[in-house]
Amino acid sequence: MISSIMGNIPKTKNGRARESFTIGREGFAKISAVEGVRLSADMKQAFREFDSKGLSPEERRREIVRRYGKKPTQTG
C-alpha cells in the first residue's frame, strides 16, 4: 500500500521525494501499528468527537493537550 502511494510522488534525481504529502488517519494508524502504537478506545472516541464538532487543527491540538498532556507535578 505505501509503495503504491510513494510511486505517485515526484522524485528528484537522487530518488528523494520532491514534495510533501499528508497521509490520512487510516494510513497513519497502519504505520503506527508497525511501531506498536495504537489508539485507546478513549482516544478513538475523542477523535470522533473532534470530527463531529468540526474542530480546527489548532482546536484539536489544544484539546489533545488538555486531555492527554503531561500534568504538572505538585511539590511541597
PyMOL Python script that loads the backbone (N, CA, C, O; Angstrom):
from pymol import cmd

cmd.read_pdbstr("""\
ATOM      1  N   MET A   1       0.824  -1.198   0.000  1.00  0.00           N
ATOM      2  CA  MET A   1       0.000   0.000   0.000  1.00  0.00           C
ATOM      3  C   MET A   1       0.861   1.251   0.000  1.00  0.00           C
ATOM      4  O   MET A   1       0.653   2.146  -0.820  1.00  0.00           O
ATOM      5  N   ILE A   2       1.817   1.325   0.902  1.00  0.00           N
ATOM      6  CA  ILE A   2       2.672   2.504   0.985  1.00  0.00           C
ATOM      7  C   ILE A   2       3.461   2.672  -0.311  1.00  0.00           C
ATOM      8  O   ILE A   2       3.597   3.789  -0.810  1.00  0.00           O
ATOM      9  N   SER A   3       3.979   1.580  -0.857  1.00  0.00           N
ATOM     10  CA  SER A   3       4.770   1.685  -2.075  1.00  0.00           C
ATOM     11  C   SER A   3       3.943   2.253  -3.226  1.00  0.00           C
ATOM     12  O   SER A   3       4.476   2.982  -4.062  1.00  0.00           O
ATOM     13  N   SER A   4       2.651   1.931  -3.282  1.00  0.00           N
ATOM     14  CA  SER A   4       1.823   2.486  -4.352  1.00  0.00           C
ATOM     15  C   SER A   4       1.620   3.981  -4.158  1.00  0.00           C
ATOM     16  O   SER A   4       1.529   4.721  -5.137  1.00  0.00           O
ATOM     17  N   ILE A   5       1.547   4.437  -2.912  1.00  0.00           N
ATOM     18  CA  ILE A   5       1.430   5.870  -2.635  1.00  0.00           C
ATOM     19  C   ILE A   5       2.732   6.566  -3.029  1.00  0.00           C
ATOM     20  O   ILE A   5       2.715   7.607  -3.686  1.00  0.00           O
ATOM     21  N   MET A   6       3.848   5.988  -2.627  1.00  0.00           N
ATOM     22  CA  MET A   6       5.150   6.603  -2.888  1.00  0.00           C
ATOM     23  C   MET A   6       5.440   6.670  -4.380  1.00  0.00           C
ATOM     24  O   MET A   6       6.154   7.567  -4.825  1.00  0.00           O
ATOM     25  N   GLY A   7       4.901   5.738  -5.161  1.00  0.00           N
ATOM     26  CA  GLY A   7       5.134   5.739  -6.599  1.00  0.00           C
ATOM     27  C   GLY A   7       4.535   6.941  -7.298  1.00  0.00           C
ATOM     28  O   GLY A   7       4.966   7.288  -8.398  1.00  0.00           O
ATOM     29  N   ASN A   8       3.564   7.577  -6.695  1.00  0.00           N
ATOM     30  CA  ASN A   8       2.895   8.722  -7.303  1.00  0.00           C
ATOM     31  C   ASN A   8       3.531  10.063  -6.956  1.00  0.00           C
ATOM     32  O   ASN A   8       3.084  11.097  -7.454  1.00  0.00           O
ATOM     33  N   ILE A   9       4.549  10.071  -6.127  1.00  0.00           N
ATOM     34  CA  ILE A   9       5.173  11.325  -5.697  1.00  0.00           C
ATOM     35  C   ILE A   9       6.359  11.631  -6.594  1.00  0.00           C
ATOM     36  O   ILE A   9       7.223  10.775  -6.783  1.00  0.00           O
ATOM     37  N   PRO A  10       6.418  12.861  -7.162  1.00  0.00           N
ATOM     38  CA  PRO A  10       7.566  13.238  -7.995  1.00  0.00           C
ATOM     39  C   PRO A  10       8.869  13.151  -7.203  1.00  0.00           C
ATOM     40  O   PRO A  10       8.921  13.531  -6.033  1.00  0.00           O
ATOM     41  N   LYS A  11       9.911  12.651  -7.848  1.00  0.00           N
ATOM     42  CA  LYS A  11      11.204  12.451  -7.184  1.00  0.00           C
ATOM     43  C   LYS A  11      12.279  13.346  -7.809  1.00  0.00           C
ATOM     44  O   LYS A  11      12.178  13.746  -8.969  1.00  0.00           O
ATOM     45  N   THR A  12      13.302  13.649  -7.017  1.00  0.00           N
ATOM     46  CA  THR A  12      14.467  14.351  -7.528  1.00  0.00           C
ATOM     47  C   THR A  12      15.370  13.332  -8.209  1.00  0.00           C
ATOM     48  O   THR A  12      15.051  12.143  -8.232  1.00  0.00           O
ATOM     49  N   LYS A  13      16.494  13.781  -8.763  1.00  0.00           N
ATOM     50  CA  LYS A  13      17.413  12.868  -9.452  1.00  0.00           C
ATOM     51  C   LYS A  13      17.985  11.805  -8.519  1.00  0.00           C
ATOM     52  O   LYS A  13      18.294  10.695  -8.954  1.00  0.00           O
ATOM     53  N   ASN A  14      18.128  12.146  -7.224  1.00  0.00           N
ATOM     54  CA  ASN A  14      18.693  11.165  -6.286  1.00  0.00           C
ATOM     55  C   ASN A  14      17.619  10.257  -5.666  1.00  0.00           C
ATOM     56  O   ASN A  14      17.919   9.466  -4.773  1.00  0.00           O
ATOM     57  N   GLY A  15      16.371  10.371  -6.137  1.00  0.00           N
ATOM     58  CA  GLY A  15      15.317   9.479  -5.685  1.00  0.00           C
ATOM     59  C   GLY A  15      14.501   9.964  -4.497  1.00  0.00           C
ATOM     60  O   GLY A  15      13.563   9.291  -4.069  1.00  0.00           O
ATOM     61  N   ARG A  16      14.853  11.127  -3.964  1.00  0.00           N
ATOM     62  CA  ARG A  16      14.089  11.658  -2.828  1.00  0.00           C
ATOM     63  C   ARG A  16      12.809  12.325  -3.314  1.00  0.00           C
ATOM     64  O   ARG A  16      12.749  12.841  -4.430  1.00  0.00           O
ATOM     65  N   ALA A  17      11.794  12.307  -2.469  1.00  0.00           N
ATOM     66  CA  ALA A  17      10.522  12.951  -2.819  1.00  0.00           C
ATOM     67  C   ALA A  17      10.717  14.461  -2.915  1.00  0.00           C
ATOM     68  O   ALA A  17      11.350  15.075  -2.056  1.00  0.00           O
ATOM     69  N   ARG A  18      10.165  15.045  -3.972  1.00  0.00           N
ATOM     70  CA  ARG A  18      10.248  16.488  -4.162  1.00  0.00           C
ATOM     71  C   ARG A  18       9.208  17.247  -3.358  1.00  0.00           C
ATOM     72  O   ARG A  18       9.416  18.404  -2.993  1.00  0.00           O
ATOM     73  N   GLU A  19       8.113  16.606  -3.091  1.00  0.00           N
ATOM     74  CA  GLU A  19       7.012  17.277  -2.423  1.00  0.00           C
ATOM     75  C   GLU A  19       6.648  16.520  -1.159  1.00  0.00           C
ATOM     76  O   GLU A  19       6.943  15.334  -1.014  1.00  0.00           O
ATOM     77  N   SER A  20       6.003  17.230  -0.255  1.00  0.00           N
ATOM     78  CA  SER A  20       5.489  16.546   0.922  1.00  0.00           C
ATOM     79  C   SER A  20       4.058  16.122   0.650  1.00  0.00           C
ATOM     80  O   SER A  20       3.419  16.619  -0.277  1.00  0.00           O
ATOM     81  N   PHE A  21       3.565  15.211   1.453  1.00  0.00           N
ATOM     82  CA  PHE A  21       2.179  14.795   1.316  1.00  0.00           C
ATOM     83  C   PHE A  21       1.642  14.448   2.691  1.00  0.00           C
ATOM     84  O   PHE A  21       2.406  14.205   3.625  1.00  0.00           O
ATOM     85  N   THR A  22       0.352  14.428   2.806  1.00  0.00           N
ATOM     86  CA  THR A  22      -0.305  14.128   4.065  1.00  0.00           C
ATOM     87  C   THR A  22      -1.011  12.791   3.952  1.00  0.00           C
ATOM     88  O   THR A  22      -1.759  12.545   3.006  1.00  0.00           O
ATOM     89  N   ILE A  23      -0.767  11.932   4.928  1.00  0.00           N
ATOM     90  CA  ILE A  23      -1.473  10.658   4.929  1.00  0.00           C
ATOM     91  C   ILE A  23      -2.716  10.802   5.801  1.00  0.00           C
ATOM     92  O   ILE A  23      -2.769  11.659   6.682  1.00  0.00           O
ATOM     93  N   GLY A  24      -3.690   9.976   5.556  1.00  0.00           N
ATOM     94  CA  GLY A  24      -4.927  10.018   6.330  1.00  0.00           C
ATOM     95  C   GLY A  24      -4.795   9.267   7.638  1.00  0.00           C
ATOM     96  O   GLY A  24      -3.757   8.681   7.944  1.00  0.00           O
ATOM     97  N   ARG A  25      -5.862   9.302   8.390  1.00  0.00           N
ATOM     98  CA  ARG A  25      -5.889   8.654   9.700  1.00  0.00           C
ATOM     99  C   ARG A  25      -5.665   7.153   9.595  1.00  0.00           C
ATOM    100  O   ARG A  25      -4.942   6.577  10.408  1.00  0.00           O
ATOM    101  N   GLU A  26      -6.283   6.509   8.592  1.00  0.00           N
ATOM    102  CA  GLU A  26      -6.118   5.061   8.445  1.00  0.00           C
ATOM    103  C   GLU A  26      -4.683   4.693   8.081  1.00  0.00           C
ATOM    104  O   GLU A  26      -4.126   3.738   8.621  1.00  0.00           O
ATOM    105  N   GLY A  27      -4.095   5.446   7.174  1.00  0.00           N
ATOM    106  CA  GLY A  27      -2.709   5.196   6.791  1.00  0.00           C
ATOM    107  C   GLY A  27      -1.763   5.394   7.955  1.00  0.00           C
ATOM    108  O   GLY A  27      -0.840   4.604   8.159  1.00  0.00           O
ATOM    109  N   PHE A  28      -1.994   6.449   8.718  1.00  0.00           N
ATOM    110  CA  PHE A  28      -1.160   6.714   9.885  1.00  0.00           C
ATOM    111  C   PHE A  28      -1.305   5.593  10.909  1.00  0.00           C
ATOM    112  O   PHE A  28      -0.321   5.183  11.525  1.00  0.00           O
ATOM    113  N   ALA A  29      -2.529   5.096  11.092  1.00  0.00           N
ATOM    114  CA  ALA A  29      -2.757   4.006  12.047  1.00  0.00           C
ATOM    115  C   ALA A  29      -1.993   2.756  11.635  1.00  0.00           C
ATOM    116  O   ALA A  29      -1.441   2.059  12.486  1.00  0.00           O
ATOM    117  N   LYS A  30      -1.953   2.464  10.335  1.00  0.00           N
ATOM    118  CA  LYS A  30      -1.237   1.280   9.853  1.00  0.00           C
ATOM    119  C   LYS A  30       0.266   1.422  10.081  1.00  0.00           C
ATOM    120  O   LYS A  30       0.928   0.474  10.503  1.00  0.00           O
ATOM    121  N   ILE A  31       0.791   2.594   9.804  1.00  0.00           N
ATOM    122  CA  ILE A  31       2.221   2.824  10.030  1.00  0.00           C
ATOM    123  C   ILE A  31       2.532   2.754  11.522  1.00  0.00           C
ATOM    124  O   ILE A  31       3.523   2.143  11.924  1.00  0.00           O
ATOM    125  N   SER A  32       1.693   3.375  12.339  1.00  0.00           N
ATOM    126  CA  SER A  32       1.900   3.360  13.791  1.00  0.00           C
ATOM    127  C   SER A  32       1.825   1.951  14.352  1.00  0.00           C
ATOM    128  O   SER A  32       2.568   1.616  15.275  1.00  0.00           O
ATOM    129  N   ALA A  33       0.936   1.115  13.811  1.00  0.00           N
ATOM    130  CA  ALA A  33       0.789  -0.257  14.299  1.00  0.00           C
ATOM    131  C   ALA A  33       2.087  -1.037  14.131  1.00  0.00           C
ATOM    132  O   ALA A  33       2.415  -1.882  14.963  1.00  0.00           O
ATOM    133  N   VAL A  34       2.820  -0.762  13.069  1.00  0.00           N
ATOM    134  CA  VAL A  34       4.117  -1.414  12.859  1.00  0.00           C
ATOM    135  C   VAL A  34       5.063  -1.073  14.008  1.00  0.00           C
ATOM    136  O   VAL A  34       5.882  -1.894  14.421  1.00  0.00           O
ATOM    137  N   GLU A  35       4.933   0.152  14.516  1.00  0.00           N
ATOM    138  CA  GLU A  35       5.769   0.593  15.630  1.00  0.00           C
ATOM    139  C   GLU A  35       5.194   0.186  16.990  1.00  0.00           C
ATOM    140  O   GLU A  35       5.796   0.461  18.028  1.00  0.00           O
ATOM    141  N   GLY A  36       4.035  -0.468  16.982  1.00  0.00           N
ATOM    142  CA  GLY A  36       3.418  -0.897  18.232  1.00  0.00           C
ATOM    143  C   GLY A  36       2.599   0.194  18.899  1.00  0.00           C
ATOM    144  O   GLY A  36       2.283   0.080  20.083  1.00  0.00           O
ATOM    145  N   VAL A  37       2.248   1.244  18.175  1.00  0.00           N
ATOM    146  CA  VAL A  37       1.476   2.362  18.727  1.00  0.00           C
ATOM    147  C   VAL A  37       0.034   2.233  18.252  1.00  0.00           C
ATOM    148  O   VAL A  37      -0.235   2.154  17.054  1.00  0.00           O
ATOM    149  N   ARG A  38      -0.883   2.213  19.205  1.00  0.00           N
ATOM    150  CA  ARG A  38      -2.309   2.106  18.877  1.00  0.00           C
ATOM    151  C   ARG A  38      -3.093   3.094  19.720  1.00  0.00           C
ATOM    152  O   ARG A  38      -2.699   3.417  20.841  1.00  0.00           O
ATOM    153  N   LEU A  39      -4.213   3.577  19.174  1.00  0.00           N
ATOM    154  CA  LEU A  39      -5.084   4.465  19.926  1.00  0.00           C
ATOM    155  C   LEU A  39      -5.953   3.654  20.874  1.00  0.00           C
ATOM    156  O   LEU A  39      -6.440   2.580  20.521  1.00  0.00           O
ATOM    157  N   SER A  40      -6.141   4.175  22.076  1.00  0.00           N
ATOM    158  CA  SER A  40      -7.066   3.541  23.012  1.00  0.00           C
ATOM    159  C   SER A  40      -8.492   3.826  22.558  1.00  0.00           C
ATOM    160  O   SER A  40      -8.719   4.689  21.711  1.00  0.00           O
ATOM    161  N   ALA A  41      -9.446   3.102  23.120  1.00  0.00           N
ATOM    162  CA  ALA A  41     -10.860   3.334  22.792  1.00  0.00           C
ATOM    163  C   ALA A  41     -11.248   4.770  23.132  1.00  0.00           C
ATOM    164  O   ALA A  41     -12.015   5.401  22.405  1.00  0.00           O
ATOM    165  N   ASP A  42     -10.715   5.283  24.238  1.00  0.00           N
ATOM    166  CA  ASP A  42     -10.993   6.659  24.651  1.00  0.00           C
ATOM    167  C   ASP A  42     -10.477   7.659  23.620  1.00  0.00           C
ATOM    168  O   ASP A  42     -11.158   8.633  23.300  1.00  0.00           O
ATOM    169  N   MET A  43      -9.284   7.418  23.107  1.00  0.00           N
ATOM    170  CA  MET A  43      -8.709   8.311  22.101  1.00  0.00           C
ATOM    171  C   MET A  43      -9.497   8.253  20.796  1.00  0.00           C
ATOM    172  O   MET A  43      -9.725   9.285  20.165  1.00  0.00           O
ATOM    173  N   LYS A  44      -9.912   7.059  20.388  1.00  0.00           N
ATOM    174  CA  LYS A  44     -10.716   6.935  19.172  1.00  0.00           C
ATOM    175  C   LYS A  44     -12.018   7.713  19.316  1.00  0.00           C
ATOM    176  O   LYS A  44     -12.454   8.386  18.382  1.00  0.00           O
ATOM    177  N   GLN A  45     -12.640   7.616  20.500  1.00  0.00           N
ATOM    178  CA  GLN A  45     -13.875   8.354  20.758  1.00  0.00           C
ATOM    179  C   GLN A  45     -13.615   9.856  20.705  1.00  0.00           C
ATOM    180  O   GLN A  45     -14.424  10.607  20.159  1.00  0.00           O
ATOM    181  N   ALA A  46     -12.493  10.295  21.268  1.00  0.00           N
ATOM    182  CA  ALA A  46     -12.157  11.719  21.247  1.00  0.00           C
ATOM    183  C   ALA A  46     -12.042  12.214  19.811  1.00  0.00           C
ATOM    184  O   ALA A  46     -12.549  13.290  19.496  1.00  0.00           O
ATOM    185  N   PHE A  47     -11.391  11.460  18.937  1.00  0.00           N
ATOM    186  CA  PHE A  47     -11.248  11.880  17.548  1.00  0.00           C
ATOM    187  C   PHE A  47     -12.594  11.909  16.827  1.00  0.00           C
ATOM    188  O   PHE A  47     -12.828  12.766  15.975  1.00  0.00           O
ATOM    189  N   ARG A  48     -13.474  10.974  17.168  1.00  0.00           N
ATOM    190  CA  ARG A  48     -14.830  11.021  16.590  1.00  0.00           C
ATOM    191  C   ARG A  48     -15.546  12.293  17.037  1.00  0.00           C
ATOM    192  O   ARG A  48     -16.243  12.926  16.244  1.00  0.00           O
ATOM    193  N   GLU A  49     -15.375  12.667  18.308  1.00  0.00           N
ATOM    194  CA  GLU A  49     -15.973  13.903  18.820  1.00  0.00           C
ATOM    195  C   GLU A  49     -15.399  15.121  18.090  1.00  0.00           C
ATOM    196  O   GLU A  49     -16.141  16.032  17.723  1.00  0.00           O
ATOM    197  N   PHE A  50     -14.099  15.137  17.884  1.00  0.00           N
ATOM    198  CA  PHE A  50     -13.465  16.259  17.179  1.00  0.00           C
ATOM    199  C   PHE A  50     -14.063  16.403  15.787  1.00  0.00           C
ATOM    200  O   PHE A  50     -14.346  17.511  15.332  1.00  0.00           O
ATOM    201  N   ASP A  51     -14.254  15.260  15.109  1.00  0.00           N
ATOM    202  CA  ASP A  51     -14.827  15.274  13.767  1.00  0.00           C
ATOM    203  C   ASP A  51     -16.256  15.814  13.802  1.00  0.00           C
ATOM    204  O   ASP A  51     -16.625  16.665  12.993  1.00  0.00           O
ATOM    205  N   SER A  52     -17.053  15.314  14.744  1.00  0.00           N
ATOM    206  CA  SER A  52     -18.460  15.721  14.792  1.00  0.00           C
ATOM    207  C   SER A  52     -18.614  17.192  15.152  1.00  0.00           C
ATOM    208  O   SER A  52     -19.568  17.840  14.720  1.00  0.00           O
ATOM    209  N   LYS A  53     -17.679  17.727  15.943  1.00  0.00           N
ATOM    210  CA  LYS A  53     -17.721  19.143  16.319  1.00  0.00           C
ATOM    211  C   LYS A  53     -17.091  20.032  15.246  1.00  0.00           C
ATOM    212  O   LYS A  53     -17.247  21.252  15.278  1.00  0.00           O
ATOM    213  N   GLY A  54     -16.384  19.421  14.302  1.00  0.00           N
ATOM    214  CA  GLY A  54     -15.740  20.192  13.248  1.00  0.00           C
ATOM    215  C   GLY A  54     -14.590  21.048  13.759  1.00  0.00           C
ATOM    216  O   GLY A  54     -14.387  22.164  13.280  1.00  0.00           O
ATOM    217  N   LEU A  55     -13.833  20.533  14.729  1.00  0.00           N
ATOM    218  CA  LEU A  55     -12.735  21.301  15.311  1.00  0.00           C
ATOM    219  C   LEU A  55     -11.621  21.545  14.292  1.00  0.00           C
ATOM    220  O   LEU A  55     -11.322  20.696  13.452  1.00  0.00           O
ATOM    221  N   SER A  56     -11.021  22.723  14.392  1.00  0.00           N
ATOM    222  CA  SER A  56      -9.870  23.057  13.549  1.00  0.00           C
ATOM    223  C   SER A  56      -8.649  22.293  14.056  1.00  0.00           C
ATOM    224  O   SER A  56      -8.671  21.776  15.173  1.00  0.00           O
ATOM    225  N   PRO A  57      -7.580  22.212  13.252  1.00  0.00           N
ATOM    226  CA  PRO A  57      -6.363  21.544  13.733  1.00  0.00           C
ATOM    227  C   PRO A  57      -5.849  22.140  15.051  1.00  0.00           C
ATOM    228  O   PRO A  57      -5.421  21.400  15.937  1.00  0.00           O
ATOM    229  N   GLU A  58      -5.888  23.463  15.182  1.00  0.00           N
ATOM    230  CA  GLU A  58      -5.431  24.106  16.420  1.00  0.00           C
ATOM    231  C   GLU A  58      -6.319  23.718  17.603  1.00  0.00           C
ATOM    232  O   GLU A  58      -5.822  23.450  18.697  1.00  0.00           O
ATOM    233  N   GLU A  59      -7.625  23.690  17.380  1.00  0.00           N
ATOM    234  CA  GLU A  59      -8.548  23.297  18.448  1.00  0.00           C
ATOM    235  C   GLU A  59      -8.342  21.840  18.835  1.00  0.00           C
ATOM    236  O   GLU A  59      -8.444  21.492  20.011  1.00  0.00           O
ATOM    237  N   ARG A  60      -8.053  20.983  17.857  1.00  0.00           N
ATOM    238  CA  ARG A  60      -7.774  19.575  18.144  1.00  0.00           C
ATOM    239  C   ARG A  60      -6.512  19.443  18.999  1.00  0.00           C
ATOM    240  O   ARG A  60      -6.499  18.724  19.999  1.00  0.00           O
ATOM    241  N   ARG A  61      -5.457  20.143  18.595  1.00  0.00           N
ATOM    242  CA  ARG A  61      -4.208  20.080  19.366  1.00  0.00           C
ATOM    243  C   ARG A  61      -4.428  20.540  20.798  1.00  0.00           C
ATOM    244  O   ARG A  61      -3.950  19.907  21.740  1.00  0.00           O
ATOM    245  N   ARG A  62      -5.147  21.636  20.960  1.00  0.00           N
ATOM    246  CA  ARG A  62      -5.411  22.180  22.292  1.00  0.00           C
ATOM    247  C   ARG A  62      -6.167  21.160  23.143  1.00  0.00           C
ATOM    248  O   ARG A  62      -5.841  20.959  24.313  1.00  0.00           O
ATOM    249  N   GLU A  63      -7.173  20.519  22.556  1.00  0.00           N
ATOM    250  CA  GLU A  63      -7.979  19.538  23.286  1.00  0.00           C
ATOM    251  C   GLU A  63      -7.162  18.287  23.618  1.00  0.00           C
ATOM    252  O   GLU A  63      -7.318  17.724  24.702  1.00  0.00           O
ATOM    253  N   ILE A  64      -6.301  17.850  22.713  1.00  0.00           N
ATOM    254  CA  ILE A  64      -5.441  16.692  22.979  1.00  0.00           C
ATOM    255  C   ILE A  64      -4.505  16.983  24.141  1.00  0.00           C
ATOM    256  O   ILE A  64      -4.325  16.145  25.024  1.00  0.00           O
ATOM    257  N   VAL A  65      -3.910  18.164  24.141  1.00  0.00           N
ATOM    258  CA  VAL A  65      -3.011  18.537  25.243  1.00  0.00           C
ATOM    259  C   VAL A  65      -3.787  18.601  26.554  1.00  0.00           C
ATOM    260  O   VAL A  65      -3.309  18.146  27.593  1.00  0.00           O
ATOM    261  N   ARG A  66      -4.988  19.169  26.494  1.00  0.00           N
ATOM    262  CA  ARG A  66      -5.797  19.274  27.710  1.00  0.00           C
ATOM    263  C   ARG A  66      -6.136  17.888  28.264  1.00  0.00           C
ATOM    264  O   ARG A  66      -6.056  17.659  29.471  1.00  0.00           O
ATOM    265  N   ARG A  67      -6.514  16.967  27.374  1.00  0.00           N
ATOM    266  CA  ARG A  67      -6.930  15.634  27.812  1.00  0.00           C
ATOM    267  C   ARG A  67      -5.766  14.714  28.171  1.00  0.00           C
ATOM    268  O   ARG A  67      -5.824  13.989  29.164  1.00  0.00           O
ATOM    269  N   TYR A  68      -4.715  14.748  27.363  1.00  0.00           N
ATOM    270  CA  TYR A  68      -3.669  13.734  27.482  1.00  0.00           C
ATOM    271  C   TYR A  68      -2.283  14.282  27.793  1.00  0.00           C
ATOM    272  O   TYR A  68      -1.341  13.511  27.979  1.00  0.00           O
ATOM    273  N   GLY A  69      -2.150  15.592  27.851  1.00  0.00           N
ATOM    274  CA  GLY A  69      -0.839  16.193  28.098  1.00  0.00           C
ATOM    275  C   GLY A  69      -0.337  15.891  29.494  1.00  0.00           C
ATOM    276  O   GLY A  69      -1.105  15.559  30.397  1.00  0.00           O
ATOM    277  N   LYS A  70       0.948  16.012  29.644  1.00  0.00           N
ATOM    278  CA  LYS A  70       1.571  15.744  30.934  1.00  0.00           C
ATOM    279  C   LYS A  70       1.122  16.814  31.938  1.00  0.00           C
ATOM    280  O   LYS A  70       1.225  18.012  31.676  1.00  0.00           O
ATOM    281  N   LYS A  71       0.636  16.365  33.059  1.00  0.00           N
ATOM    282  CA  LYS A  71       0.161  17.272  34.101  1.00  0.00           C
ATOM    283  C   LYS A  71       1.357  17.725  34.946  1.00  0.00           C
ATOM    284  O   LYS A  71       2.257  16.933  35.224  1.00  0.00           O
ATOM    285  N   PRO A  72       1.365  19.003  35.353  1.00  0.00           N
ATOM    286  CA  PRO A  72       2.471  19.468  36.193  1.00  0.00           C
ATOM    287  C   PRO A  72       2.441  18.756  37.547  1.00  0.00           C
ATOM    288  O   PRO A  72       1.379  18.512  38.119  1.00  0.00           O
ATOM    289  N   THR A  73       3.621  18.434  38.035  1.00  0.00           N
ATOM    290  CA  THR A  73       3.699  17.772  39.334  1.00  0.00           C
ATOM    291  C   THR A  73       3.632  18.822  40.429  1.00  0.00           C
ATOM    292  O   THR A  73       4.176  19.917  40.286  1.00  0.00           O
ATOM    293  N   GLN A  74       2.968  18.485  41.515  1.00  0.00           N
ATOM    294  CA  GLN A  74       2.857  19.410  42.635  1.00  0.00           C
ATOM    295  C   GLN A  74       3.947  19.075  43.642  1.00  0.00           C
ATOM    296  O   GLN A  74       4.126  17.924  44.039  1.00  0.00           O
ATOM    297  N   THR A  75       4.660  20.103  44.039  1.00  0.00           N
ATOM    298  CA  THR A  75       5.736  19.897  45.014  1.00  0.00           C
ATOM    299  C   THR A  75       5.363  20.563  46.320  1.00  0.00           C
ATOM    300  O   THR A  75       4.581  21.512  46.368  1.00  0.00           O
ATOM    301  N   GLY A  76       5.948  20.034  47.368  1.00  0.00           N
ATOM    302  CA  GLY A  76       5.892  20.656  48.628  1.00  0.00           C
ATOM    303  C   GLY A  76       4.822  20.588  49.516  1.00  0.00           C
ATOM    304  O   GLY A  76       4.879  21.173  50.597  1.00  0.00           O
TER     305      GLY A  76
END
""", "prot")
cmd.dss("prot")
cmd.show_as("cartoon", "prot")
cmd.util.cbc("prot")
cmd.orient("prot")
